[in-house]
């Protein structure tokens, strides 16, 4: 099946509008524990149900995967909507405005469309493959920073849950390398925000040592369409099967990959 991502953008926008209204209008409600310091709220489930139901009516030929309940439908075409109903649930629970709804369209293992809404910041980011990226309807472009020393770099959260100590060795080693080399590190607690702000040039790079499709599908496409380069930990092109998500202005990417490689060596020496 050939997908016209741009033609599906209005459908995605409408789905995310439905979701954002739920996030803005409801309190988090009851909390469901998913693991060590990992949880979902009633709003997470309400958003996922509403978006899934809407998309099943509008695009029954496309599959659907949500963070909370997994794959509701699978399509022979390999196309699927991928939703994070509330990206940044911990922020949402604590009343922090850094959370968002993230909806991507994935063709096999590559995103082709993305919409991110930050309900408490009145910001909407969107992109369809080959058509550039927008914030609140205006074209956006990644930053022009050419020197790591002048770069603001976002980091993904530290690991929690099983084997967190081992996983965090590299994160801590990477933090030490970044502290010495970049202007500032920022940790916003929501991958959708990290990637959208790389796209908009508010931060110069993101280093996230994980790659859950609902976290990254929309944001990776938006960042790419805005001119960022998005790769895996080793610098190879990023897909939904990558182990990490590195997004940066092309001018600093090589230096950033070199820094990450050094951090990996240091982490291995400390095992």
Rosetta blueprint (number, residue, H / E / L):
1 X L
2 X L
3 X L
4 X L
5 X H
6 X H
7 X H
8 X H
9 X H
10 X H
11 X H
12 X H
13 X H
14 X H
15 X H
16 X H
17 X H
18 X H
19 X H
20 X H
21 X H
22 X H
23 X H
24 X H
25 X H
26 X L
27 X L
28 X L
29 X L
30 X L
31 X E
32 X E
33 X E
34 X E
35 X E
36 X L
37 X L
38 X E
39 X E
40 X E
41 X E
42 X H
43 X H
44 X H
45 X H
46 X H
47 X H
48 X H
49 X H
50 X H
51 X H
52 X H
53 X H
54 X H
55 X H
56 X H
57 X H
58 X H
59 X L
60 X L
61 X L
62 X L
63 X E
64 X E
65 X E
66 X E
67 X L
68 X L
69 X L
70 X E
71 X E
72 X E
73 X E
74 X L
75 X L
76 X L
77 X L
78 X L
79 X E
80 X E
81 X E
82 X E
83 X E
84 X E
85 X E
86 X E
87 X E
88 X L
89 X H
90 X H
91 X H
92 X H
93 X H
94 X L
95 X L
96 X L
97 X L
98 X L
99 X L
100 X E
101 X E
102 X E
103 X E
104 X E
105 X E
106 X E
107 X E
108 X L
109 X L
110 X E
111 X E
112 X E
113 X E
114 X E
115 X E
116 X E
117 X E
118 X E
119 X L
120 X L
121 X L
122 X L
123 X E
124 X E
125 X E
126 X E
127 X E
128 X E
129 X L
130 X L
131 X L
132 X L
133 X E
134 X E
135 X E
136 X L
137 X L
138 X E
139 X E
140 X L
141 X L
142 X L
143 X L
144 X L
145 X L
146 X L
147 X L
148 X H
149 X H
150 X H
151 X L
152 X E
153 X E
154 X E
155 X E
156 X L
157 X L
158 X L
159 X L
160 X L
161 X L
162 X L
163 X L
164 X H
165 X H
166 X H
167 X H
168 X H
169 X H
170 X H
171 X H
172 X H
173 X H
174 X H
175 X H
176 X H
177 X H
178 X H
179 X H
180 X H
181 X H
182 X L
183 X L
184 X E
185 X E
186 X E
187 X L
188 X L
189 X L
190 X L
191 X H
192 X H
193 X H
194 X H
195 X H
196 X H
197 X H
198 X H
199 X H
200 X H
201 X L
202 X L
203 X L
204 X L
205 X E
206 X E
207 X E
208 X E
209 X L
210 X L
211 X L
212 X L
213 X H
214 X H
215 X H
216 X H
217 X H
218 X H
219 X H
220 X H
221 X H
222 X H
223 X H
224 X H
225 X H
226 X L
227 X L
228 X E
229 X E
230 X E
231 X E
232 X L
233 X L
234 X L
235 X L
236 X L
237 X E
238 X L
239 X L
240 X L
241 X L
242 X L
243 X L
244 X L
245 X E
246 X E
247 X E
248 X E
249 X E
250 X H
251 X H
252 X H
253 X H
254 X H
255 X H
256 X H
257 X H
258 X H
259 X H
260 X H
261 X H
262 X H
263 X H
264 X H
265 X H
266 X H
267 X H
268 X H
269 X H
270 X L
271 X L
